[in-house]
Amino acid sequence: MQLAHLNWRQAQEKLADPNTVVVIPVGSTEQHGPIGPLGTDWLIPQWITAEMEKRTDILVTPVIPFGVATHHTSFAGTIDMGLETMINIMRGVFQNLAKHGARRFIVVNGHGGNDPAIEKAGLELARETGALITLLDWWGIAPELNKIWTTGHGDAQEVSAVMHIKPELIDIASCPETTVNDLSDKLHFTHLSSVKFGDAHIKLVRDIKKGIPMGGFGGIDSQKANAEWGKDMMQAVVDYFVAFTEEFRRLPLDK
């Protein structure tokens, strides 16, 4: 059930039901490598929640297409809300729905930069109302379902997902080779803002474009993306999320 399709009287009845699970798709509008669409991080959660809706009784909010994308603003098209703004957005969504009874929230998130904002606003609500709130980062869960679905940013995992849900947005033939400007012969990038020195990984606070000029990196190169991978992965993620939702619905609310 889509919140946007209800009138206020229908929404009032649904939100007052203690068994209602509100699902909030959240993403970002930001660079996703040389061939990934800017909307990757919200297109995928929007698709996942629409598929969940077909199989389980949930109340899905409109997708939040903007997020915390500070690290990506050197790339054209990126829209960064910043951390404090994103906290306030999530706080507003949680609190306004909770005001009318909602106590079970699942956030299906497409962008890791959003996690701190979602967690802060969610914890506030949980303490105020006893609500149960969970955060499902699909890209991180996928490799736990199948270790070959390696995750990165704007690389083959996300490109494969988009090739399944919106194939017209991907031109794999136009994908250039990944360029990585390592810091030195002993400091090698392993992700957009992570370098390996010896046996450990170090967080690097630096403009991403200096090290990864095409913006996509961290897992398997985008050129190796394919729709079959995307189909298998997305179906497995939806299966898992639906099963989790049913278990989540049965949990007692905090007091």
N, C-alpha and C positions, 0 to 999 in steps of 0.2 A: 504494500500500500504506500502510495506516494503522498507525503504531507502536502505538497503543493497542489494536489488534486482534490483535497478536502475543503469543505467550507468550515467555518469556525466551530459550528455546532458538532459536526462530525469529528473534528480534531479534539474538541473538549472531551467527547466520550472515549475516544481512543487513548488519549493521554492519561485519563483517569484510571484506566485499567492497569492494575499492578503487574499484569503479565505482558504488557506491551514492551517490546524491545525496540528502542529508537536506534536506527543505524545512520551514522553521519559519514558520508564520503568526503574526504578532505585531500587536497593535493597542492599543486603549485603550478605557476606558469613561469617556466624557466628553460634555459638551454638544456638540451639532452643529446649532446654530441652532434656530429655533422649531418645525421639523417633523422634523428629522433624528433618528433614534433614537440613544440613548446608546451603543449597541453598534456604530455605523457603522464605526468603525476596525478592529474585529475581525471583524465579519460579512463584510465585503468580502474581506479576505485569506483567511478560512476558505473562502468560496465559490470564490475564484480557485484555491486549492490543491486543492480537491476536483475542479474541472474539469481542472486539470493532471494529476491522478492518473489520470483516464480516458484520457489520451492519451500518457503517457510513464511510464517506470518510475522512480518516486521513492518515498521513504519520508517520509511526512508526519507530523510530530509533532502532538499536540494544540495547539490555538490558545492563545496567551497573551493573555488578554482585558484585561489591565491594563497601563498604561504610565506615562510621565512626562507628567502632565497638570496641572502646577502652575499654569499660566496660566488654567485653566478652573474652578478650585475655587469661584469665586463663584456658579457655576451648580449647581443641585440635581442630584444623581445622579452627579456627577463623582467618580471614584476615582483619586487620585494616588499612585503608588508612589514618586515621587521619583527623582532621578537615581542615587544610590548603590544604592538597592534594585534598580532596574532593571538596573544593571550586574551586580549579583550574580545576579539571575535569569538573565540571558543567559549569564553566566559558568558558572553551574551547568548549564544546558542544553548548552552547547557542550562543556564538560569531561567531563560524564558520558557523553555519546555518543561523544566522541573516545576515551575510556578503552577502549572496546571496538572501536575501529578506524575510526570515521567520520572522513573527511578532506575531504569535500565538502559544504558547507553553503550553502543559499540561504535567506535570510530574506525572506519576502514581508511587507512592513510597510505598515500602514495609517495610521501616525501619525508625523509629522515629529519630534515631541518625543522619540521613541525613538532617533533616529539616533545621537546621541553615545554612548549606552549600548551599543548594538549594535556600533558601530565599536570602542569601547574593548575590550569583552570579546572581540570577534572578532580584533582585532589581537594580543591576548595569546595566544590559541590558535594563531594562524598562526605566531607566533614560537616557540612551544613545540613544535609538532608538524609544521609545514609544511602545515597544512590550508589549503584554498582556501575563502574565505568571501566571499559577495557579498550585497549589500543591494539589494533591488528595492522602491523606493517607488512603488507603482502609480500614485498620483495625479499624481506628477511626470513619470512616463514617458508617461502617456496623452496629454498635450498635444504631446509630441514625435512621437507616432504620427499625431496629427491636431490641428492648431493650434486648431480650434474647440472642443476639449474642455478649455476653460479651467479652471484649478484655483483653488480658494480654500479656505475652511474652512466646512463646514456649509452650503454654497451649492449651486447647481444641479448641479455636477459630482457631488458625493457623493450628493445626493438622487436624481439620475437613476440612479446605480449601484444604490442601494437599491430604487428603483422597479422595477428589473429583477430583482434577486435576492430581494427580500422585499417585494413590492408592498403587502401588507397592513399594513405598518408606516408607510406614508406617506399622509397626508391633505392633498393639495396644496391643496384648497379652503380649508383652515383657516389657510393660511400668511399671516401679517401682512406688511405692507411692511417692508423693511429700514430701520432707523433708524441713522443715523451721527452721532455728536456730534464733529464735527471740532474740533481744538484751537483753530484760529483761521481767519481767511479766507485765510491763507497756508500753513497746515499741515493737509493733508487726508489722511485715512486711505486707504491703498491695500490694507491687509491688517489682520488683527486687531491686530498690534503694530508696524505700519509706517506711517509718514506720509511724504508727499512735501513737500519744501520746495524750490522752484525746480525744478531739473532732476535732483535726487538724492532717494533714499529714505533715511529715517532710522529706525533701530530705536528703538521706544518701550518702555521698561520701566515698565509700568503695568497696573493691573487691567483686563483686557479689557472687562469689563462696563461700565466708565465710558464707553468710546468706542463700543462696539458692543453695546448693551444686549440685543439678541436673540441674539447669539453667532455668527451666520452672516454671513460677508462675505469678500471678497477676489477673487471671480471674477465669475460671473453670478448674479444674484439667484435665490433658491430657487424663486420663483414660476414661473420659466421652465424648470424641470426637467421632463423627460418620459421615459417608459419606453423610447422608441425610441432616444434618445441613450444611455441606460444600456445597452441591449442591444448596440448597435454598439460602444460603448466597451469594455465588458467582454469581448466576444468578441475584439476586437483585442488587448486586454491579454493574455488567455490565449494567443492565437496567438503573440504575441511571447515570452511567458515560456516556453512549451513549446519554441520554437525556440532560445531562449537556453540552456535546460537541456541540450539535446542538445549544443550547442557546449561548454558548461561541463564536461560529463561527459568530453569528449575531452582537456581540458587536462592536462598533466603536473603532478603534485603538486610543490609547492615542497620543497626539501631543506634 
